[in-house]
Amino acid sequence: MQGHVFETESECVALLVNFDKHKISYIQFGKEAFQLAPKSISILSQCREVVFETAKVHRSRS
């Protein structure tokens, strides 16, 4: 599990990363609790709200 925060005076973006290939990770980040799927990255807008999760991206098949 890893977290990175990018912050200015008015903006905040956080990246939460679960490197484990098999287990869901649970993390308390700020005032919120998050569940991260195995081998995934979650992007948090204003360091609070998940706006993108790689675990929920599906590739299209041609």
C-alpha positions as CSV (number, residue, x, y, z in Angstrom):
1,M,0.0,0.0,0.0
2,Q,1.3,3.4,-0.9
3,G,-0.1,6.9,-1.0
4,H,1.0,10.1,-2.7
5,V,-0.4,13.6,-2.1
6,F,-0.1,16.5,-4.5
7,E,-1.2,19.8,-2.9
8,T,-1.3,23.5,-3.5
9,E,-3.0,26.2,-1.4
10,S,-6.4,25.5,-2.9
11,E,-6.2,22.0,-4.5
12,C,-5.4,18.5,-3.4
13,V,-5.1,15.3,-5.3
14,A,-4.2,11.9,-3.8
15,L,-3.1,8.6,-5.4
16,L,-3.7,5.5,-3.3
17,V,-2.0,2.4,-4.6
18,N,-2.5,-1.3,-3.6
19,F,0.4,-3.4,-4.9
20,D,-1.0,-6.7,-3.5
21,K,-2.1,-8.9,-6.4
22,H,-4.6,-10.9,-4.3
23,K,-5.8,-9.0,-1.3
24,I,-8.1,-6.0,-0.9
25,S,-6.5,-3.2,1.1
26,Y,-8.4,-1.0,3.6
27,I,-7.0,2.4,4.4
28,Q,-8.0,5.4,6.6
29,F,-7.0,8.5,4.7
30,G,-7.9,11.8,6.2
31,K,-11.4,11.5,7.6
32,E,-12.5,8.8,5.1
33,A,-12.0,5.1,4.9
34,F,-11.2,3.5,1.5
35,Q,-11.2,0.0,0.1
36,L,-8.7,-0.6,-2.7
37,A,-9.1,-3.6,-5.0
38,P,-6.0,-5.8,-5.6
39,K,-3.3,-4.3,-7.8
40,S,-5.1,-1.0,-8.3
41,I,-4.7,2.8,-8.1
42,S,-7.4,5.2,-6.9
43,I,-7.3,8.9,-7.6
44,L,-9.0,11.2,-5.1
45,S,-10.2,14.7,-6.0
46,Q,-9.6,17.2,-3.2
47,C,-8.1,14.2,-1.3
48,R,-11.6,13.0,-0.4
49,E,-13.6,11.7,-3.3
50,V,-12.6,8.8,-5.5
51,V,-12.9,10.0,-9.1
52,F,-11.0,7.2,-10.9
53,E,-10.2,3.6,-10.0
54,T,-8.0,1.5,-12.3
55,A,-9.8,-1.7,-11.0
56,K,-13.0,-0.4,-12.6
57,V,-11.5,0.1,-16.1
58,H,-12.4,-2.5,-18.7
59,R,-10.7,-2.7,-22.0
60,S,-12.9,-3.1,-25.1
61,R,-12.4,-6.0,-27.4
62,S,-12.3,-5.5,-31.1
